Amino acid sequence: MKVALLYPHILNLQGDFANYTVLQNLAKSAGVDFELTIINSGDNYHFDNFDVVLAASGEVAHFDYLRRELESHLVELQAFIESGKVLIASGTTQGLFGESILREDQTQVRGLGLLPLTAVERKLVYGDNIYASTNYMGEHFDLVGAQICMLDFNYKYSEKYRPFAQLHYGYGNSGDGSEEGMLLNNSIFTGVHGPLLVVNPDLAWKLINYFEPQTRELPRPDFSYEFRNRQGSISYTKRKTSQLDQSKLYKP
Amino acid sequence: MRFKLALWIGKLANKIVKTINPRRGTNFCGAIATRIDPNFLGHMHLDAERVIFVTGTNGKSSTTNLLVHLAREQGLKIVSNLEGANLFTGVVTTLVQHADLKGKLNCDYCIFEVDERSLPNICKQLKAKTLLVTNLQKDQVGRNGDPDFIYRKVLTAIDGDTVLYANNEEPRSASLSRYAGTTHFYSVDRHAKSFTKQGFYPTLPCPLTHREISFQYLNLDNVGPFTNVDGSFCSLPAEQVADRVEDIDFEKRSFSYHGMTFNMPYNVPPMLYNYASVLSICQHTLHLDLELCRRSFANFCNIDGRFVHFRYREKDIYFYRFKQENPDTLQSAINFICADQEPSALIFVCLSAIEDFQPYYLNNFYPFDCDFSGLKNSAVEHYVDWGICSEVMQSTEDTIFDAYLHLRRAGIEDSRISLRSIKKVEDYIDTFDQLDQKRIHIVGLLGIYEEIAAYLEKKGEKR
């Protein structure tokens, strides 16, 4: 399995880089070769050499630079996504792959234009849990995580550009609606940032199964503690909304 | 007239609050005064030359405490918010408390610890010529978002007249020098607890060129001599930074600064940058006698520091108060424990529940920025994961597996980890009694330390 981290010294806000470690550990336990590539400024690389590319959440201040870095790879990045390989872009970095971001000072940051997405920088930060579910590669997954919203996202969904997940609790794209992120073929663009694959390891195992078909015969690894931890997050979220005085809950 | 009314009512409110509870009221009377006169700070008409702001992610309180201590020891009259209320209303409260009935302050300098997010609002009314920035790192992401969000806030306090004190080895604060009239860089030499990271580990983007930054070595997490990928922005070489803490000896608790040997009141790495910045500002802004500063180091006692040591029965307990959602302070605590050669036990206290403001949430991500792997080969023999209840967490099951999974991922065997649900304060103490080890490290929040300390003091068992 070949995994690349896209500019991880620039995009690394919320512990996202740990996502590769869960893929690495699961691959190792399944007897699968694992190859990690770190993509840094000026590196010569080709997207078609990878199965999974992880683009962690980052500061919008650096997106103009990153767009210029990535523009020369745009055609092969499109082909990578079209071929069913997996790009996971989380948090603010969704905006890098969209059309544009309107910053608080009213300047415009141009994105790569791969997604029908515009974003607007928020004046106030909003952080909260997120609890959602998705149908990914034909399988149902519950997802938990956290969301630190620096941008509001306006996705234009269509048959090709579908929501990634349905929200049960959380801010989602812009505080409205129950749709979250975008799924383009198998590539994921989501506000569930940070260690998405670590706290939802069944999703990571799905990626191993997809790229390494021989592992589909293997029993799923024991995720009992991870699932208890995830269940704890879901319980916490439910209790927060049901037992606390609703007037105390912050409305973004 | 509005200003004076605000001042008088604020003073009255302060008197009432202090009569009821002398430890409370660090924001209350400031909130009242501001409601009456929203431009209260501006109406104080303070001379910017006599105002010093201390801001940054970590080390604000310790730095302010030490700075005020050294200045007062040399006879300067200082007004400061040492009680730790560092928001807009906290600064107003301090001024209400210290101003006379006409709104005049009898002091040589105002030294304020200022919350980074509050800086723009405070600066709209109250200018400080001198600004000390400790560091700008990931912190309290639920309201601070990303470091660039805070960077932009801090920039609002800097212009061509500003005298900036900046950490030479912390890229974001060092880069602020481009915007200040004058910058004094302070620095810390390599020491026995400096480290390098093995394998791949993300650093941070250059705040000026947006490219990767690499560190030669680290004195603290993401703090050390650095350069960006094209060499266009880097920390100044040692010989170009005069205000430098050197010859650091943690055993002898000493360091040198400008050729003079100082006693180290707290021999932990994060304090070294506080020492450097404070001595720099004492020299260049307050014009204090360094020899007298040296003597005053001996009797400095920090308020609410990050590191507390106490004895319980025959056990030494080291409590690391880390800031939640701040991976750098968590990493510093882990590094410190990994460097301890004596056999010990380590207790982690719920890393994930953030319940200081709404919406409460579980932050399950920031510890993933930390490297726990050093624990595997450390002298820690046993680990305890304390699960605690809170307003929302009526069951410790919600979060108890979070720290446990971090330890497992670091390669710690299950047999060396205990899970312990804490329902009452006696459960903390029982954990100490159950552990065989004579040294116990605890990584947790200050509130838990205070609860344990109050209980043990009541029982007469804390030394």
HADDOCK unambig.tbl for C-alpha pairs under 7 A between the chains (distance, minus, plus):
assign (segid A and resid 8 and name CA) (segid B and resid 202 and name CA) 5.89 0.50 0.50
assign (segid A and resid 9 and name CA) (segid B and resid 202 and name CA) 4.67 0.50 0.50
assign (segid A and resid 9 and name CA) (segid B and resid 203 and name CA) 5.11 0.50 0.50
assign (segid A and resid 9 and name CA) (segid B and resid 204 and name CA) 5.17 0.50 0.50
assign (segid A and resid 9 and name CA) (segid B and resid 205 and name CA) 5.99 0.50 0.50
assign (segid A and resid 9 and name CA) (segid B and resid 212 and name CA) 5.67 0.50 0.50
assign (segid A and resid 10 and name CA) (segid B and resid 204 and name CA) 5.71 0.50 0.50
assign (segid A and resid 10 and name CA) (segid B and resid 205 and name CA) 4.55 0.50 0.50
assign (segid A and resid 10 and name CA) (segid B and resid 211 and name CA) 6.89 0.50 0.50
assign (segid A and resid 10 and name CA) (segid B and resid 212 and name CA) 6.20 0.50 0.50
assign (segid A and resid 12 and name CA) (segid B and resid 202 and name CA) 6.84 0.50 0.50
assign (segid A and resid 14 and name CA) (segid B and resid 365 and name CA) 5.86 0.50 0.50
assign (segid A and resid 14 and name CA) (segid B and resid 366 and name CA) 5.82 0.50 0.50
assign (segid A and resid 15 and name CA) (segid B and resid 365 and name CA) 5.35 0.50 0.50
assign (segid A and resid 15 and name CA) (segid B and resid 366 and name CA) 5.50 0.50 0.50
assign (segid A and resid 15 and name CA) (segid B and resid 368 and name CA) 4.58 0.50 0.50
assign (segid A and resid 15 and name CA) (segid B and resid 369 and name CA) 4.63 0.50 0.50
assign (segid A and resid 18 and name CA) (segid B and resid 368 and name CA) 6.13 0.50 0.50
assign (segid A and resid 41 and name CA) (segid B and resid 211 and name CA) 6.75 0.50 0.50
assign (segid A and resid 59 and name CA) (segid B and resid 146 and name CA) 6.57 0.50 0.50
assign (segid A and resid 59 and name CA) (segid B and resid 148 and name CA) 6.61 0.50 0.50
assign (segid A and resid 62 and name CA) (segid B and resid 210 and name CA) 5.39 0.50 0.50
assign (segid A and resid 65 and name CA) (segid B and resid 210 and name CA) 6.57 0.50 0.50
assign (segid A and resid 125 and name CA) (segid B and resid 142 and name CA) 6.54 0.50 0.50
assign (segid A and resid 125 and name CA) (segid B and resid 143 and name CA) 5.19 0.50 0.50
assign (segid A and resid 125 and name CA) (segid B and resid 144 and name CA) 6.60 0.50 0.50
assign (segid A and resid 125 and name CA) (segid B and resid 145 and name CA) 5.70 0.50 0.50
assign (segid A and resid 126 and name CA) (segid B and resid 142 and name CA) 5.94 0.50 0.50
assign (segid A and resid 126 and name CA) (segid B and resid 143 and name CA) 6.44 0.50 0.50
assign (segid A and resid 127 and name CA) (segid B and resid 142 and name CA) 4.22 0.50 0.50
assign (segid A and resid 127 and name CA) (segid B and resid 143 and name CA) 6.90 0.50 0.50
assign (segid A and resid 128 and name CA) (segid B and resid 359 and name CA) 6.33 0.50 0.50
assign (segid A and resid 128 and name CA) (segid B and resid 361 and name CA) 5.41 0.50 0.50
assign (segid A and resid 129 and name CA) (segid B and resid 361 and name CA) 5.50 0.50 0.50
assign (segid A and resid 129 and name CA) (segid B and resid 362 and name CA) 6.28 0.50 0.50
assign (segid A and resid 145 and name CA) (segid B and resid 364 and name CA) 6.80 0.50 0.50
assign (segid A and resid 146 and name CA) (segid B and resid 363 and name CA) 6.21 0.50 0.50
assign (segid A and resid 146 and name CA) (segid B and resid 364 and name CA) 6.96 0.50 0.50
assign (segid A and resid 148 and name CA) (segid B and resid 141 and name CA) 6.79 0.50 0.50
assign (segid A and resid 148 and name CA) (segid B and resid 142 and name CA) 6.05 0.50 0.50
assign (segid A and resid 148 and name CA) (segid B and resid 145 and name CA) 6.49 0.50 0.50
assign (segid A and resid 150 and name CA) (segid B and resid 145 and name CA) 6.51 0.50 0.50
assign (segid A and resid 194 and name CA) (segid B and resid 365 and name CA) 5.31 0.50 0.50
assign (segid A and resid 195 and name CA) (segid B and resid 365 and name CA) 6.00 0.50 0.50
assign (segid A and resid 225 and name CA) (segid B and resid 401 and name CA) 6.84 0.50 0.50
assign (segid A and resid 229 and name CA) (segid B and resid 398 and name CA) 6.77 0.50 0.50
assign (segid A and resid 229 and name CA) (segid B and resid 399 and name CA) 6.62 0.50 0.50
assign (segid A and resid 229 and name CA) (segid B and resid 401 and name CA) 5.53 0.50 0.50
assign (segid A and resid 229 and name CA) (segid B and resid 402 and name CA) 6.39 0.50 0.50
assign (segid A and resid 232 and name CA) (segid B and resid 397 and name CA) 6.30 0.50 0.50
assign (segid A and resid 232 and name CA) (segid B and resid 398 and name CA) 3.75 0.50 0.50
assign (segid A and resid 232 and name CA) (segid B and resid 399 and name CA) 6.18 0.50 0.50
assign (segid A and resid 233 and name CA) (segid B and resid 398 and name CA) 6.17 0.50 0.50
assign (segid A and resid 235 and name CA) (segid B and resid 398 and name CA) 6.85 0.50 0.50
assign (segid A and resid 236 and name CA) (segid B and resid 392 and name CA) 6.87 0.50 0.50
assign (segid A and resid 236 and name CA) (segid B and resid 393 and name CA) 6.51 0.50 0.50
assign (segid A and resid 236 and name CA) (segid B and resid 398 and name CA) 6.31 0.50 0.50
assign (segid A and resid 239 and name CA) (segid B and resid 392 and name CA) 6.59 0.50 0.50
assign (segid A and resid 240 and name CA) (segid B and resid 392 and name CA) 5.92 0.50 0.50
assign (segid A and resid 249 and name CA) (segid B and resid 358 and name CA) 6.03 0.50 0.50
assign (segid A and resid 249 and name CA) (segid B and resid 359 and name CA) 5.75 0.50 0.50
assign (segid A and resid 250 and name CA) (segid B and resid 358 and name CA) 5.37 0.50 0.50
assign (segid A and resid 250 and name CA) (segid B and resid 359 and name CA) 5.36 0.50 0.50
